[in-house]
Amino acid sequence: MAKTIEIPDALHADLERRAATEGLTLSELVLRELQSQEGKLTPAEVWERIQRRSPVNLGAPAADLVREAREERDRELENALRRR
């Protein structure tokens, strides 16, 4: 089992405060936070996966598709508000 021993005072105090607020020990809080990171990709790993993917042909520039979808959403909202 590993232990972290050199934590800056301000960080240690903040973690202790958070642990107390949640009714946890400092060890329980730190363990929970570390476990929540288990298996998550780093930004570099995500970028690497993106780079390996094949390009997707959307049939039109993505900006045009987003603009059209937003315009359609706005029309639907305007129509819904008029019906009230």
C-alpha positions as CSV (number, residue, x, y, z in Angstrom):
1,M,0.0,0.0,0.0
2,A,1.4,3.4,-1.0
3,K,1.1,6.5,1.2
4,T,1.5,10.1,0.2
5,I,3.4,12.0,2.9
6,E,4.5,15.4,1.5
7,I,1.3,17.4,0.8
8,P,1.4,21.2,0.9
9,D,-0.2,22.5,4.1
10,A,-2.9,24.4,2.3
11,L,-3.9,21.4,0.3
12,H,-3.9,19.2,3.4
13,A,-6.1,21.6,5.3
14,D,-8.5,21.8,2.4
15,L,-8.7,18.0,2.0
16,E,-9.3,17.6,5.8
17,R,-12.0,20.2,5.7
18,R,-13.7,18.5,2.8
19,A,-13.4,15.1,4.5
20,A,-14.9,16.4,7.7
21,T,-17.8,18.0,5.7
22,E,-18.6,14.7,4.1
23,G,-18.2,12.7,7.3
24,L,-15.1,10.9,6.0
25,T,-11.6,10.4,7.2
26,L,-8.9,12.1,5.1
27,S,-7.7,8.6,3.9
28,E,-11.3,7.7,2.8
29,L,-11.7,11.0,0.9
30,V,-8.3,10.6,-0.8
31,L,-8.9,7.0,-1.7
32,R,-12.4,7.8,-3.1
33,E,-10.9,10.6,-5.2
34,L,-8.1,8.4,-6.5
35,Q,-10.5,5.6,-7.3
36,S,-12.7,7.9,-9.3
37,Q,-9.7,8.5,-11.6
38,E,-9.0,4.8,-12.1
39,G,-9.4,3.8,-15.8
40,K,-9.9,7.4,-17.0
41,L,-7.9,8.4,-20.1
42,T,-5.5,11.2,-19.9
43,P,-6.0,14.1,-22.4
44,A,-2.9,12.8,-24.3
45,E,-4.5,9.3,-24.5
46,V,-7.8,10.8,-25.7
47,W,-6.0,12.8,-28.4
48,E,-4.0,9.7,-29.5
49,R,-7.2,7.8,-30.0
50,I,-8.8,10.6,-31.9
51,Q,-5.7,10.8,-34.2
52,R,-6.0,7.1,-34.9
53,R,-9.7,7.3,-36.0
54,S,-10.7,7.6,-39.7
55,P,-12.2,10.9,-40.8
56,V,-16.0,11.0,-40.9
57,N,-17.8,12.4,-44.0
58,L,-20.8,14.4,-42.8
59,G,-21.8,15.4,-46.3
60,A,-21.4,19.1,-45.4
61,P,-19.1,21.2,-43.3
62,A,-19.8,20.6,-39.6
63,A,-20.3,24.3,-38.9
64,D,-23.1,24.3,-41.5
65,L,-24.8,21.3,-39.9
66,V,-24.6,22.9,-36.4
67,R,-26.0,26.2,-37.7
68,E,-28.9,24.4,-39.4
69,A,-29.7,22.4,-36.3
70,R,-29.7,25.5,-34.2
71,E,-31.9,27.3,-36.6
72,E,-34.3,24.4,-36.6
73,R,-34.3,24.3,-32.8
74,D,-35.0,28.1,-32.7
75,R,-37.9,27.7,-35.1
76,E,-39.4,24.9,-33.0
77,L,-39.0,27.0,-29.8
78,E,-40.6,30.0,-31.4
79,N,-43.5,27.9,-32.6
80,A,-44.0,26.4,-29.2
81,L,-44.0,29.8,-27.6
82,R,-46.6,31.1,-30.1
83,R,-48.9,28.3,-29.3
84,R,-49.1,29.3,-25.6
